[in-house]
Amino acid sequence: MASVAIRNVGKRYGPVTVMRGIGVDIADGEFVVLVGPSGCGKSTLLRMIAGLEEITEGEVSIGETVVNDIAPKDRNIAMVFQNYALYPHMTVEENMAFALTLQRTERAEIEKRVRRAAEILGLAPLLKRYPKQLSGGQRQRVAMGRAIVRDPQVFLFDEPLSNLDAKLRVQMRMEIKELHQRLKTTTVYVTHDQIEAMTMADRIVVMRDGAVEQIGAPLDLYNHPDNLFVAGFIGSPGMNFMAGRIENGRFLTKGGETLPLPDGYGGTRTDVIYGIRPEHLTLDVGGAPALVSVVEPTGPEVQVFARLGVEQIVAVLRDAPSVSPGDKVGFSPQIDRVHIFDAASGRRLVAADLDRAA
């Protein structure tokens, strides 16, 4: 096992810069998830760690070794891709053993490692089968087993669950996390699914447009997002945003509705964004008036979409309220869960920022 240090890494394709100033320190044994929308650079960064993409500037270290100029096969890493990439003419056992065979590892050692990985992943009864005889989840386990037998310093996962159905994704998510807890191998995992990131990571790196927006533990990002992008990306459904201004400790939307603020947000400030997560809104006769447009029961929860003034919002309610499209209702936020953002920069503001502005 080893730590991974990414220091001021950038990537250019000719004159086009696609990534700049990336800096992330990953501790030995840590599970770090790179998350962000398509095109943000997360897979490119993972491939630079693996050596599959050239690093234009900066450096990547694995352990104490700078690996910029070291070939992928010599970096002692193992990668699991979205595509299982199994050899169809080889059995499960042969697929898992292939890399060790190429390294001319002794037969007894190969059998020992394959047997150990198969037991960890529940593949022991399937070792003589071919990929076409396996389900999608079983094939992904074989791909993971092929990585485990190499006993790498670092595991790299590039959206490994994207090809699986929803139920199987949940199961494999749990299995990958259990695997990490058992092996304690440093892991870097790429996904666009923020639910995967929240449930699996020790720390999350949120990326956008080739840059890092915020790094932190899942609940830190959920409770204390640095900016509008992170606040909207982390959480499902995403955070509600309402544009307006602050006057004398109250928030006034552009539609004229009034919403409460936490203590300390006094003074006056224009051009701010009020943020509140759907799960932190409650039905309240005396709350801000809204017109219900769509009601979506999901089982344990009900998602209520409504128009509050000029803004479309969503509330996640657990008590199965009797609400129908066309109803006029009131919503009140949990005051200690309210976030205020600067509309121009997107930066989250604290009460002290408003005091300085006042």
Secondary structure as the mmCIF struct_conf table of DSSP 4:
data_model
#
loop_
_struct_conf.conf_type_id
_struct_conf.id
_struct_conf.beg_label_comp_id
_struct_conf.beg_label_asym_id
_struct_conf.beg_label_seq_id
_struct_conf.end_label_comp_id
_struct_conf.end_label_asym_id
_struct_conf.end_label_seq_id
STRN STRN1 VAL A 4 TYR A 13
TURN_TY1_P TURN_TY1_P1 GLY A 14 PRO A 15
STRN STRN2 VAL A 16 ILE A 26
TURN_TY1_P TURN_TY1_P2 ASP A 28 GLY A 29
STRN STRN3 PHE A 31 VAL A 35
BEND BEND1 PRO A 37 PRO A 37
TURN_TY1_P TURN_TY1_P3 SER A 38 GLY A 39
BEND BEND2 CYS A 40 GLY A 41
HELX_RH_AL_P HELX_RH_AL_P1 LYS A 42 ALA A 50
TURN_TY1_P TURN_TY1_P4 GLY A 51 GLY A 51
BEND BEND3 LEU A 52 GLU A 53
BEND BEND4 THR A 56 THR A 56
STRN STRN4 GLU A 57 ILE A 62
TURN_TY1_P TURN_TY1_P5 GLY A 63 GLU A 64
STRN STRN5 THR A 65 VAL A 66
TURN_TY1_P TURN_TY1_P6 ASN A 68 ASP A 69
BEND BEND5 ILE A 70 ILE A 70
HELX_RH_3T_P HELX_RH_3T_P1 PRO A 72 ASP A 74
BEND BEND6 ARG A 75 ARG A 75
STRN STRN6 ILE A 77 VAL A 80
BEND BEND7 GLN A 82 ASN A 83
TURN_TY1_P TURN_TY1_P7 PRO A 88 HIS A 89
BEND BEND8 MET A 90 MET A 90
HELX_RH_AL_P HELX_RH_AL_P2 VAL A 92 LEU A 102
TURN_TY1_P TURN_TY1_P8 GLN A 103 ARG A 104
HELX_RH_AL_P HELX_RH_AL_P3 ARG A 107 LEU A 121
TURN_TY1_P TURN_TY1_P9 GLY A 122 GLY A 122
HELX_RH_3T_P HELX_RH_3T_P2 ALA A 124 LEU A 126
TURN_TY1_P TURN_TY1_P10 LEU A 127 LYS A 128
HELX_RH_3T_P HELX_RH_3T_P3 PRO A 131 GLN A 133
BEND BEND9 LEU A 134 LEU A 134
HELX_RH_AL_P HELX_RH_AL_P4 GLY A 136 ILE A 148
TURN_TY1_P TURN_TY1_P11 VAL A 149 ARG A 150
BEND BEND10 GLN A 153 GLN A 153
STRN STRN7 VAL A 154 ASP A 158
BEND BEND11 GLU A 159 GLU A 159
TURN_TY1_P TURN_TY1_P12 PRO A 160 ASN A 163
BEND BEND12 LEU A 164 LEU A 164
HELX_RH_AL_P HELX_RH_AL_P5 ALA A 166 LEU A 183
STRN STRN8 THR A 186 THR A 191
BEND BEND13 HIS A 192 HIS A 192
HELX_RH_AL_P HELX_RH_AL_P6 GLN A 194 MET A 200
BEND BEND14 ASP A 202 ASP A 202
STRN STRN9 ARG A 203 ARG A 208
TURN_TY1_P TURN_TY1_P13 ASP A 209 GLY A 210
STRN STRN10 ALA A 211 GLY A 216
HELX_RH_AL_P HELX_RH_AL_P7 PRO A 218 ASN A 223
BEND BEND15 HIS A 224 HIS A 224
BEND BEND16 ASP A 226 ASP A 226
STRN STRN11 ASN A 227 ASN A 227
HELX_RH_AL_P HELX_RH_AL_P8 LEU A 228 PHE A 233
BEND BEND17 ILE A 234 PRO A 237
HELX_LH_PP_P HELX_LH_PP_P1 GLY A 238 MET A 239
STRN STRN12 ASN A 240 GLU A 247
TURN_TY1_P TURN_TY1_P14 ASN A 248 GLY A 249
STRN STRN13 ARG A 250 THR A 253
TURN_TY1_P TURN_TY1_P15 LYS A 254 GLY A 255
BEND BEND18 GLY A 256 GLY A 256
STRN STRN14 THR A 258 PRO A 260
TURN_TY1_P TURN_TY1_P16 ASP A 263 GLY A 264
BEND BEND19 GLY A 267 GLY A 267
STRN STRN15 THR A 268 ILE A 276
HELX_RH_3T_P HELX_RH_3T_P4 PRO A 278 HIS A 280
STRN STRN16 LEU A 281 PRO A 297
BEND BEND20 GLY A 299 PRO A 300
STRN STRN17 VAL A 302 LEU A 308
TURN_TY1_P TURN_TY1_P17 GLY A 309 VAL A 310
STRN STRN18 GLU A 311 LEU A 317
BEND BEND21 ARG A 318 ASP A 319
TURN_TY1_P TURN_TY1_P18 PRO A 325 GLY A 326
STRN STRN19 LYS A 328 PRO A 333
HELX_RH_3T_P HELX_RH_3T_P5 ILE A 335 ARG A 337
STRN STRN20 HIS A 339 ASP A 342
TURN_TY1_P TURN_TY1_P19 ALA A 343 SER A 345
STRN STRN21 ARG A 347 ARG A 347
STRN STRN22 ARG A 348 LEU A 349
HELX_RH_AL_P HELX_RH_AL_P9 ALA A 351 ALA A 357
#
